[in-house]
Amino acid sequence: MNLIGGGELNGRKRRGDELMEIDGMEAQIIAVGTELTIGQVLDTNSNYLSQSLDALGVRVVGIQVIPDDRVTMRRAFEESVAKYDFTIVTGGLGPTDDDFTKFVLRDMFGGDWKEDAASLAAIIDYFSRRGAEASPRNLAQASVPSSCDVLFNRLGTAPGMLFRRGDHFLISLPGVPFEMKALFAERVEPLIMSQSNRRNFHRTLQIYGIAESDLADRLRSWESSLSPEFSLAYLPSLESIRLRISAKGEANKDTEAHAESKVRELRNILGPLLFGEGDESLADVVGKLLVAKKASVAIAESCTGGGVCKSLVSVPGASLYVRGGIVAYSNAIKERLLGVAESEILDCGAASGEVAEAMAEGVRKLMDSDYAVSTTGVLGPQGDGSCTPIGTVWVSVSGPLGVSTKMFRVRQSREIGMALGVSRALNELRLYLLREE
């Protein structure tokens, strides 16, 4: 039986005896494992599969996480195969008594047990190279239902399996993430690509410095002019708003070029509010700007407790531009290490623009850096004894153009306030660096 590459779908789905055109293909992911349903292990496979299927033009309609229970598994598999073009199952292919995915699938699709010679040889070799002998349990992993096509697993001992019922495919993959990813890329992707030429294209732009509602208002006219194959999604987080522009169409250069033209339009509209693309963080972008300038930065923090420095040094290659950082939490340390005048603290308060500026200039001088950024504020839940409102955060950047200082207020918890303070400090440093270009 050879299913791979056969059975053209071409974006069509059967309803009774009638073939109907649909907008792409649909899939459901089913992750099997009681360790997943009780929260002992995180299901990372479904995240990878969702992104991979979407990129191939397959709409993921649902993700199920189910326990190692034969009745539950059979019901979930049957329902999914009846509805969707592709059902991707992960897990339950190991050698232990609680791994019975292939037994449920044999009952479901029928057939006898057959021994896959390539998988058997690989299992024997796997243990031999480790100076061990494969146990009967391990050797039994080479036995699969005759109703499936075997997906050879070059990285492990459990082969994948591909079943077909009419125009519907069920693909069973190992639960071990690196084995699953390799099998999907090498065997499943080519199958899906042979069924349809439609693809989904996504570009994600990173935005900072504007509220989600204000961003939507700014883009309203542009968004309303989009043709039907384009869509826009707003994905807010503490650090940024991710703006995802998606396009559906044939996998060709024209579609990609059209999508790229829309991204350029967005860049022109958003200007400096747009700081990066994809998974780029503010720290990544600041690092690139500093490397391009062959410049260094120092950090002085109070209310953010080292968060700014941590973000910057988490980027590979940060040693090229980060001189160091000081968490000057007490007033005494602000005075002793950073040179903040006692009179400034007494007259203006530790959480003030004046103190933030003195901290930035002090750490820049102390570490002989080209730039410096500082934070100070009151994040609560108690105040600092002054009249400074809880939630006040000051950020100051010092550099060749002088000192730039901004204040903002947060109304969220202390933890969220610290995270917002880190993001704001990184963004103010980014904007300062851009001013010199």
C-alpha positions in Angstrom: 0.0 0.0 0.0 1.5 3.4 -1.0 -0.3 6.5 0.1 2.5 9.0 -0.1 2.1 11.3 -3.0 -1.2 9.7 -4.0 -4.8 11.0 -3.8 -4.9 14.5 -5.0 -7.0 16.9 -2.9 -6.0 20.2 -4.6 -8.0 22.2 -2.1 -11.2 20.2 -2.6 -13.3 18.4 0.0 -15.9 15.7 -0.3 -19.4 16.1 1.0 -21.3 12.9 0.3 -20.8 12.3 -3.4 -20.3 16.0 -4.2 -16.8 17.6 -4.5 -16.8 21.2 -3.3 -14.1 23.8 -3.6 -12.8 25.1 -0.2 -10.3 27.8 0.8 -7.4 25.5 1.5 -7.2 22.4 3.6 -8.0 21.8 7.2 -6.2 19.8 9.9 -6.5 18.9 13.6 -3.6 18.1 15.9 -4.1 15.5 18.6 -1.4 15.2 21.3 -1.6 11.9 23.2 -0.2 11.5 26.7 -1.5 11.6 30.3 1.7 13.4 31.2 0.3 16.3 29.0 -3.2 16.3 30.4 -2.1 16.5 34.0 0.4 19.3 33.3 3.5 17.3 34.0 4.9 17.9 30.5 4.3 20.9 28.3 2.9 20.2 24.8 5.4 22.0 22.6 4.8 19.7 19.6 1.4 21.3 18.8 3.0 24.7 18.7 5.5 23.6 16.1 3.0 21.7 14.1 0.5 24.6 14.1 3.1 27.0 12.7 4.3 24.5 10.1 0.9 23.5 8.9 -0.2 27.2 8.6 2.9 28.0 6.5 1.9 25.1 4.2 -1.5 26.7 3.7 -3.4 24.2 6.0 -5.8 25.7 8.4 -5.5 24.2 11.9 -9.1 24.0 13.1 -8.3 22.5 16.5 -5.8 21.1 18.9 -6.7 18.3 21.3 -4.6 17.0 24.2 -5.9 13.7 25.4 -4.8 11.0 27.9 -3.5 7.5 27.3 -7.0 6.1 27.2 -8.0 3.7 24.4 -11.7 4.8 24.3 -10.8 8.5 24.4 -8.2 8.1 21.7 -10.4 6.1 19.4 -13.3 8.6 19.6 -10.9 11.5 19.0 -9.3 9.9 16.0 -12.6 8.8 14.4 -14.2 12.3 14.8 -11.1 14.0 13.5 -10.6 11.8 10.4 -14.3 12.2 9.5 -14.1 16.0 9.5 -10.6 17.1 8.5 -8.2 16.6 5.6 -5.3 15.9 7.9 -5.2 14.6 11.4 -1.7 14.8 13.0 -1.3 12.6 16.1 1.8 12.8 18.3 2.8 10.5 21.1 2.0 7.0 22.4 4.5 5.2 20.2 7.0 4.2 22.9 7.8 0.7 24.1 5.9 0.8 27.4 2.5 -0.6 28.3 0.9 2.9 28.3 1.9 3.5 24.7 -0.8 2.1 22.6 -1.5 4.6 19.8 -0.6 2.1 17.1 -2.9 -0.5 18.7 -5.8 1.9 18.6 -5.0 2.8 15.0 -4.8 -0.9 13.9 -8.3 -1.4 15.4 -9.5 1.7 13.6 -8.0 1.1 10.1 -7.7 -2.7 10.2 -4.9 -4.9 8.8 -2.4 -7.4 10.2 0.8 -6.7 12.1 3.9 -6.4 9.8 7.5 -6.0 10.7 9.2 -3.1 9.0 12.7 -4.3 8.0 14.3 -0.9 7.9 12.9 0.1 11.3 14.0 -3.2 12.8 17.6 -2.8 11.5 17.7 0.7 12.7 16.6 -0.3 16.2 19.2 -3.0 16.4 21.9 -0.6 15.2 20.7 2.1 17.6 21.3 -0.1 20.7 24.4 -1.8 19.2 26.2 1.6 18.9 25.5 2.2 22.5 27.0 -1.1 23.6 23.6 -2.6 24.4 21.1 -5.2 23.1 17.6 -4.2 22.0 15.0 -5.7 24.3 11.9 -7.5 22.9 9.9 -4.4 23.8 12.2 -2.3 21.7 12.2 -4.7 18.8 8.4 -4.7 18.9 8.4 -1.1 17.9 9.2 -2.2 14.3 5.8 -3.9 14.1 3.2 -1.7 12.5 -0.3 -2.2 11.0 -0.3 -3.4 7.4 -2.9 -0.7 6.7 -0.3 2.1 7.1 2.7 3.5 5.2 5.7 3.5 7.4 7.5 6.8 7.9 11.1 5.8 8.7 12.4 7.5 11.8 16.1 8.0 11.4 16.6 9.6 14.8 14.7 7.2 17.1 13.2 3.7 17.5 9.5 4.5 16.9 8.5 4.8 13.2 5.8 7.2 12.1 2.7 5.9 10.3 0.5 7.3 7.6 -3.1 6.1 7.2 -5.8 7.1 4.7 -9.6 6.9 4.7 -11.0 8.3 1.5 -9.6 11.8 1.0 -8.6 12.0 4.7 -5.1 11.4 6.1 -4.1 10.4 9.6 -0.4 10.8 10.4 1.0 9.3 13.6 4.3 10.8 14.8 6.6 10.1 17.8 6.1 12.4 20.8 9.8 13.1 21.2 10.1 16.7 19.8 13.3 16.4 17.7 12.1 13.1 16.2 8.7 14.5 15.4 10.1 17.6 13.8 12.5 15.7 11.6 9.8 13.3 10.4 7.4 16.1 9.7 9.9 18.0 7.7 11.2 15.0 5.7 8.0 13.0 5.1 4.9 15.0 6.0 5.7 18.3 4.4 6.3 16.9 0.9 2.9 15.0 1.1 1.0 18.1 2.1 2.7 20.2 -0.6 1.8 17.7 -3.2 -1.9 18.2 -2.4 -2.2 21.9 -2.9 -0.3 24.9 -4.2 -1.9 27.3 -1.7 0.3 28.8 1.0 -0.1 31.2 3.9 2.4 34.1 4.1 2.8 35.9 7.4 5.0 38.9 8.3 5.0 40.1 11.9 6.0 43.6 12.7 7.0 44.7 16.2 5.4 48.0 17.4 6.2 50.0 20.6 4.9 53.4 21.9 1.3 53.4 21.0 -1.9 51.9 22.5 -3.6 49.0 20.6 -6.8 51.0 20.1 -4.8 54.1 18.8 -2.8 51.8 16.5 -6.1 50.4 15.1 -7.4 53.9 14.5 -4.2 54.9 12.7 -4.4 51.9 10.4 -8.1 51.9 9.8 -8.0 53.5 6.4 -5.1 51.3 5.2 -6.7 48.2 6.6 -10.0 48.9 4.9 -8.2 49.1 1.6 -6.8 45.6 1.8 -7.9 43.1 -0.8 -9.7 39.9 0.6 -6.6 37.7 0.5 -5.0 39.9 3.2 -5.8 40.2 6.9 -4.3 42.0 9.9 -4.1 40.8 13.5 -3.1 42.8 16.6 -1.2 40.8 19.2 -0.4 42.9 22.3 2.1 42.0 25.0 4.0 43.9 27.7 7.0 44.6 25.5 5.2 45.4 22.2 2.3 45.0 19.9 2.9 42.4 17.3 1.2 43.3 14.1 0.8 40.3 11.9 -0.1 40.8 8.2 -1.2 37.6 6.5 -1.8 36.7 2.9 -3.3 33.6 1.3 -2.5 32.6 -2.3 -0.6 30.5 -4.7 3.0 29.8 -3.8 4.7 32.0 -6.3 6.8 35.1 -6.4 3.9 37.4 -7.3 2.1 36.6 -4.1 5.3 37.1 -2.0 6.0 40.4 -3.8 2.5 41.7 -3.2 2.8 40.8 0.5 6.1 42.6 0.7 4.6 45.7 -0.8 2.0 45.8 2.0 4.8 45.5 4.6 6.6 48.5 3.0 3.3 50.5 3.2 3.0 49.7 6.9 6.6 50.8 7.5 6.0 54.2 6.0 2.8 54.7 8.0 4.3 53.6 11.4 7.7 55.2 11.2 9.7 54.9 14.4 6.8 53.1 16.2 7.9 50.1 14.2 11.1 48.7 15.8 11.6 45.2 14.5 10.2 42.2 12.6 9.5 38.6 13.5 10.8 37.6 16.9 13.1 40.7 17.2 13.0 42.2 20.7 13.8 45.8 21.7 17.1 44.5 23.2 18.0 42.9 19.9 17.4 46.1 18.0 19.3 48.3 20.5 22.2 45.9 20.2 22.3 46.1 16.5 22.2 49.9 16.6 25.1 50.0 19.1 27.1 47.5 17.0 26.5 49.6 13.9 27.8 52.7 15.8 30.7 50.8 17.4 29.4 52.3 20.6 29.0 51.1 24.2 26.3 51.5 26.9 26.1 51.4 30.6 23.0 50.9 32.8 22.0 52.3 36.1 18.7 51.0 37.6 16.6 51.4 40.6 13.0 50.4 40.2 13.6 47.9 37.4 16.1 46.0 39.6 18.6 45.0 36.9 15.9 44.1 34.3 17.3 46.4 31.6 20.8 45.1 31.9 19.5 41.5 31.9 17.6 42.1 28.7 20.6 43.6 27.0 23.1 40.9 28.0 20.6 38.1 27.0 21.4 39.0 23.4 24.3 37.0 21.9 27.3 39.3 21.3 26.3 41.8 24.0 29.9 41.9 25.3 30.6 44.1 22.2 28.6 47.0 23.6 27.5 46.5 27.2 30.0 48.0 29.6 28.1 47.0 32.7 25.3 47.9 35.0 24.5 49.0 38.6 21.4 48.3 40.6 21.4 51.5 42.8 18.4 50.7 44.8 19.2 52.6 48.0 19.8 56.4 48.0 23.2 55.8 49.6 24.4 53.7 46.6 23.0 56.3 44.2 25.1 58.9 45.9 28.3 56.9 46.5 28.6 55.0 43.2 26.7 57.2 40.7 27.5 60.7 42.2 23.9 61.7 42.7 23.9 64.7 45.0 22.1 64.2 48.3 20.4 67.6 47.8 18.8 66.4 44.6 17.3 63.4 46.4 16.1 65.5 49.3 14.7 68.3 47.1 13.2 66.3 44.2 12.8 62.8 45.6 14.7 59.6 44.5 12.0 58.9 41.9 12.4 62.1 39.9 13.7 63.3 36.6 16.6 65.1 38.2 17.8 61.9 39.9 17.3 59.8 36.8 19.4 62.2 34.8 22.1 62.2 37.5 22.1 58.4 37.5 22.5 58.2 33.7 25.3 60.7 33.6 27.0 59.2 36.6 27.1 55.6 35.3 28.2 56.9 31.9 31.1 58.7 33.4 31.9 55.8 35.8 32.1 53.2 33.0 33.4 55.5 30.3 30.6 54.5 27.9 29.3 56.3 24.9 25.7 56.0 26.1 23.9 55.3 29.3 20.3 54.6 30.4 18.8 54.8 33.9 15.5 54.0 35.6 14.0 55.2 38.9 10.5 55.2 40.2 7.9 54.1 42.7 6.1 50.8 41.9 4.4 50.1 45.2 2.3 48.7 46.6 3.6 51.2 49.3 4.9 54.6 48.5 8.4 55.9 49.2 7.3 58.5 51.8 7.3 61.3 49.3 4.5 62.9 47.3 5.5 60.9 44.2 2.5 58.9 43.0 2.7 55.1 43.1 3.3 53.9 39.5 5.7 56.7 38.5 8.7 55.7 36.5 11.4 57.9 35.1 13.8 56.9 32.3 16.8 58.9 31.3 19.3 58.4 28.4 22.7 60.1 28.3 24.8 60.4 25.2 26.6 62.7 22.8 23.4 64.7 22.2 22.9 65.4 25.9 20.3 63.9 28.2 16.8 62.9 27.3 14.4 62.2 30.2 10.8 60.9 30.2 8.3 60.0 32.8 5.4 57.6 32.5 2.9 56.0 34.9 1.8 52.4 35.2 -1.4 51.3 37.0 -0.7 47.6 37.0 1.0 45.4 39.6 4.5 45.9 40.7 5.7 43.0 38.6 4.1 44.3 35.4 5.3 47.8 36.3 8.9 46.5 36.4 8.5 44.8 33.0 7.0 47.9 31.5 9.8 50.0 32.9 12.4 47.7 31.2 10.6 48.0 27.9 10.3 51.8 28.1 13.9 52.2 29.0 15.0 50.1 26.0 12.7 51.9 23.7 13.9 55.4 24.9 17.5 54.2 24.3 16.5 53.0 20.8 14.9 56.3 19.9 17.9 58.2 21.2 20.2 56.2 19.0 17.9 56.7 16.0 18.0 60.5 16.5 21.7 60.5 15.6 21.2 58.8 12.2 
